[in-house]
Amino acid sequence: MDKGYSELKIKFEIILIISVFLFAEISAQSYDNLNSEIFTSEDIKSSGIITLNDIFDLSIRWNKSTINGYSNRASGNLLSTFQRQNFLVLVNGQKIELNFLDEQNLDILPFTIDQIDTVIFVNTPRNYKGFFTEKGLIEFILITPSKGFSISAMESIGNKVGDPGPYAYTQYNTPNIDKLGFLTGVSVKTKGENWSLNSNLKYFENFVTDGAIKNRISLLSDKQKERLLGTNLDLSYNFWGGSHKLLFAYSEDADFFFFPPFGNEVPSKRFFRHVGFSGNIPVSNSLLYAYSIIKSINDLGRLDKENVLGFNLKINSTHINSSLHFSKNNFNSAIGINFDKYDANKSGLNNDLLVNQVKLFFDLNFNFNSGISQFLGITLQKSGGTNTSKGYFITQWNFLSKHSLLLSASLSARDVSEDLNYFTWATPESPIFENTEIDYVDFELNKPLKTYTLDFTYGFQENKNTKFSIGGFLRNFKNFYIEDYVYNFYGNDKLLKPFGEIAHNQKLTAAGVNFQAYFIFPANITNKIDYMYQKYLSGTESIINEWEKFPRHKIVYQLNIRPAENFGLGLKLTYLSETFWNEYIYLETQSNSFYNYRLDEKLLLDLSIQKSFWQNKIWTNILFKNIFNQKEYYNPIGVNLGLRFYLIVQLKLNSLFN
Amino acid sequence: MKNLFLLLIMLLPPSGLYSQNVESEVFETITLSAGYNKNISMGELNKYWNADKGASLKIESPFYAGLLGVGVDGQLFTSNSLLQPDYKSFFIYMYWQYQLKLLFNTSLRAGVKFGSYVMIFNDVTLSEFESNESELGIGASFQYDIPVSKIFTFYVQSDFVTVFTMKRIKLFNAGAGVSYNFTSPEWIKDILN
């Protein structure tokens, strides 16, 4: 354990001791919203969300970057850069192994947004349902089936403006833009006395039409279409006094996988399979046993057998989680152990590569009379032969009935083997992908990656319709590794080629503030204002370059008008300040500014018109995004989303034949 | 313009304009309309095409402070030269209009319409998929209604529509037609609510 890490640990312990002495009176109060954001199905409907990947737009604290316009790289509450995609994804409490070579395409999940009851964003590191949320977490809670038999469906079609139209036959001809975002979902549910069954089918198509990516993809593949098919079956059963869940999921995604060490999209086909069994059994009135056994297979291969370019990597993973939860009066605690085994199989390799992880976690929660709740947890982990530890401490104080203060601190050390990315699996003897000249990385000498976080929030709530909060945060990263590339045109002025290396021992300190207000004024009109400011304070060059990809200012104003129960209008105004993507700095000159390393600030206005029919069985939404038709890039070499409109129809027929 | 304003003032009923289509009237009646429609101007594109025959179909119902409806306008365009193919356009849209009651039971309406402007080019060099194109269209619409019986109304209308192609198409259309009005059956009201 190095000196810096010891110092951070001492600071953490001091905060803990001071807080315990300051607040020593016990009360009966419990909290379930510790730096988390909870969005309901109504929030999703009114926010102009179409696909699961749009979910990041719900929270101002999550940043996203996209090249193809639908799959994203995300950063949860500035807990990581866009390079690492280690935020956790849960569906009904089961961990889903979506992260594959640092991409988490949420749309691989085989359900559509109309099947979501609640989305929970955990924005600071803590133990959540037995998982340490070091880089944030998103949990989808799906709709519980109604008694009897239910059918629901969703359809979304979209169009982006800018086609040539009849001008194609004149001197004003421009390239065709075509349609986007064709999405279909069907769900069948049934529920008995103490069981329920839920199955979903999802199909999604997207067209590669934007010149920014078509230039590259047309040279790499004959196909110009991304296609995703997914299905799942979810069986819940109550027995032994507890609830138990069996979840099967299967998805296949024919896609163009942007691979940074190659610099271009790789035509790929990904298969995802998940089988999970989880549940809980009450041992006594105050003791609960929870468990989960999960098997996942992630397989990334070639889009077509004829394709020269492609991946050949299959990762089988097994996860066994077991925990005991004690709850009595004002005290809650949990202890648990998790085993994770990742088994990578590559062609040309006689033996599989293995990463085993063992995690032991311990959680404590005291609720005091004075309105104070304290949470403390630690996770001890062994991954890839390295021991690391992660811990957090949260104090929440509710006072004078309307006011609250929240202080959250965490310290985590992470072994590089936990990232389970390209650098974990690729070796010179057996590469995952041969068309890259980026060096393989020897992490033998690398020290654990450390993250220290501090967040505080003051909240005021007059009533459930009038509330605001203001807060601040600090992030400190040490010993990070960064892919430090610079991209240039290669050969034909269309394909890109990265030059560079992996920068080690990167460190950064960043801080920021955020503000949120929610109120109803005038009657039937809800207003929500979010603001976030962040800035790096110090750091090394490579990680600072990554940090410059986050906007310094983000403002979102949402207004929802509901003149009638079955009719609503929504307006969303988003401001994002400029960002800098230094890896493309030379490309700007080489492409005559077709690609720009600086993404300008943007002001985006979305309008949605929602109407329900047939006693809320049918819900329609006409959605206009980016009405000002601003340049809407989330990556300099990605698509310009621009003004687009969608028609979304949802059908819900509940409790049929009941 | 001054005379037109005076005429409108004179046509206003003594009570002046008033809010209508209160909640109890929502979807109470349904109006079906069919008419002749013609493009008067399409800006730059007039150099290359002439507007030929056109027709419009609409269905609408009272909706809070106005009338909510859906419709389709079809129009043929004939090319001026061999370099451009003829094409058909179908504007499939939704609209909302505010209705101002005037004297003699007539009324004037103004509102917005938006939808998908579909163009089908008679270009044999393209596949069926490629020869169809659709684009967002948004515009303002006006209509003057003259009732001829309890259930039939004669109307004249005009609209200005912008189609969001890369170089915008600016359309000015005018037309006339007949509307048929009836009380909504309960099952239709159930669906619409």
HADDOCK unambig.tbl for C-alpha pairs under 7 A between the chains (distance, minus, plus):
assign (segid A and resid 161 and name CA) (segid B and resid 135 and name CA) 6.14 0.50 0.50
assign (segid A and resid 161 and name CA) (segid B and resid 136 and name CA) 6.38 0.50 0.50
assign (segid A and resid 161 and name CA) (segid B and resid 164 and name CA) 5.62 0.50 0.50
assign (segid A and resid 161 and name CA) (segid B and resid 165 and name CA) 6.10 0.50 0.50
assign (segid A and resid 162 and name CA) (segid B and resid 164 and name CA) 6.18 0.50 0.50
assign (segid A and resid 162 and name CA) (segid B and resid 165 and name CA) 4.49 0.50 0.50
assign (segid A and resid 162 and name CA) (segid B and resid 166 and name CA) 3.93 0.50 0.50
assign (segid A and resid 163 and name CA) (segid B and resid 135 and name CA) 6.91 0.50 0.50
assign (segid A and resid 163 and name CA) (segid B and resid 165 and name CA) 4.78 0.50 0.50
assign (segid A and resid 163 and name CA) (segid B and resid 166 and name CA) 5.50 0.50 0.50
assign (segid A and resid 164 and name CA) (segid B and resid 165 and name CA) 5.43 0.50 0.50
assign (segid A and resid 164 and name CA) (segid B and resid 166 and name CA) 5.47 0.50 0.50
assign (segid A and resid 164 and name CA) (segid B and resid 167 and name CA) 6.97 0.50 0.50
assign (segid A and resid 165 and name CA) (segid B and resid 133 and name CA) 6.79 0.50 0.50
assign (segid A and resid 165 and name CA) (segid B and resid 165 and name CA) 5.98 0.50 0.50
assign (segid A and resid 169 and name CA) (segid B and resid 84 and name CA) 5.64 0.50 0.50
assign (segid A and resid 612 and name CA) (segid B and resid 193 and name CA) 6.99 0.50 0.50
assign (segid A and resid 613 and name CA) (segid B and resid 191 and name CA) 5.45 0.50 0.50
assign (segid A and resid 613 and name CA) (segid B and resid 192 and name CA) 4.89 0.50 0.50
assign (segid A and resid 613 and name CA) (segid B and resid 193 and name CA) 4.93 0.50 0.50
assign (segid A and resid 614 and name CA) (segid B and resid 190 and name CA) 5.61 0.50 0.50
assign (segid A and resid 614 and name CA) (segid B and resid 191 and name CA) 3.85 0.50 0.50
assign (segid A and resid 614 and name CA) (segid B and resid 192 and name CA) 5.85 0.50 0.50
assign (segid A and resid 614 and name CA) (segid B and resid 193 and name CA) 5.43 0.50 0.50
assign (segid A and resid 615 and name CA) (segid B and resid 193 and name CA) 5.91 0.50 0.50
